[in-house]
């Protein structure tokens, strides 16, 4: 991939230099009725700059969409875990004795060390921030 990218970059640079050197002619552009005198290289580099901005914007859009999808998936997972942990905790709490609950601090915690109540608090906070119900 890298050699192909370097070859394409060299071609673009050569093409850009050729446009600048071989086209010193000034032309008039009409933008919203106003006549603006510009050179051909200026038009070329304006188009190239516009393309770079477009590519950056599309990259940022793609990144944002992926992050929001991952965030929604994570919230759904938290909700499922909180619901499942709440059901498991409520059924096991009635069968557990006080001695067992005093000796183990990690009872009711999942693999990450969080309790169902903590995860539910996070979900409530996420709902407040995102405006979801």
Number of C-alpha atoms within 10 A of each C-alpha: 5 7 8 9 10 11 11 12 12 12 12 12 12 11 12 15 12 12 16 16 10 10 11 13 10 13 13 12 14 10 8 6 7 9 11 12 11 14 16 18 20 14 13 14 14 12 12 13 12 12 12 12 12 12 12 12 12 12 12 12 12 11 12 12 12 12 12 11 12 12 12 12 12 12 17 13 12 17 17 12 16 21 15 13 19 17 13 13 16 12 11 13 14 8 8 10 10 9 8 10 13 9 9 9 9 12 15 19 15 13 7 6 11 12 19 23 14 13 18 17 13 15 17 14 12 13 13 11 9 9 8 8 6
